[in-house]
Amino acid sequence: MIINFIESNLSIKSNLKFIEKLKENAGPMVKPFQINQFTFIDSLSVTIFLILIFTWAAQNNFQIKHVEAISSQTTNSTLVSEMIQEGNLLINKSQYEDAIKLYDQILKIDPRSVEAVNGKGLAFNKLGRYDDAITWFDNALKIEPTFINALNNKGVALANLDKFEEAIIWFDKAIKIDPNFVEALYNKGGALAELGKYDEAAMWTNKALEIDKTYQNASNSKSLLLPND
């Protein structure tokens, strides 16, 4: 044990001397790395400046795109409104095919334009294509379930198919939303008259006339059921 201990002790001493020599030889070559304070501050300043520049550029780009989007929406809205008015005029001039083409153009710009969808239904109704008309009135109601013009117009198209009882259901839906909706009141009276319910027909027609006297010369006939644009 003593021999082993001595051998180990000698080995340690030898190692210590070897390490000391390494330190002496390496000492002049090894220099601690020092960061220049001013260089570090300058680098940090440049980094912060670049971050601020990129942040400003990103925000500015977002604002520009946002303004462009709003401007585009406003332009499209104005254009769609003008085109819808033109489509309604075409219907009033009995140019139904041209109206349908115009409404199709509108729907390419704004697929959810309920006025254009309803207008297309009106044109089909005028052409006697009542099933197609009902399809488009239903499409309008998918976009806006409480759109009373489409509710009334669907009733008109059903009445044109001699489905008077079903038509009354849709007139009632429009009247429930707006009790003073003259066209629906009058149309309900017309549908009731076609069913031979003349007393009820007179009551609903009179309600319409109380609101708007311009219907005073209208008779209760399905041929005079009034659609809405």
Secondary structure, DSSP 8 states (H G I E B T S, - for coil): -HHHHHHHHHHHHHHHHHHHHHHHHHTTT-------HHHHHHHHHHHHHHHHHHHHHHHHHHHHHHHHHHHHHHHHHHHHHHHHHHHHHHHHTT-HHHHHHHHHHHHHH-TT-HHHHHHHHHHHHHTT-HHHHHHHHHHHHHH-TT-HHHHHHHHHHHHHTT-HHHHHHHHHHHHHH-TT-HHHHHHHHHHHHHTT-HHHHHHHHHHHHHH-GGGTT--S-GGG-----
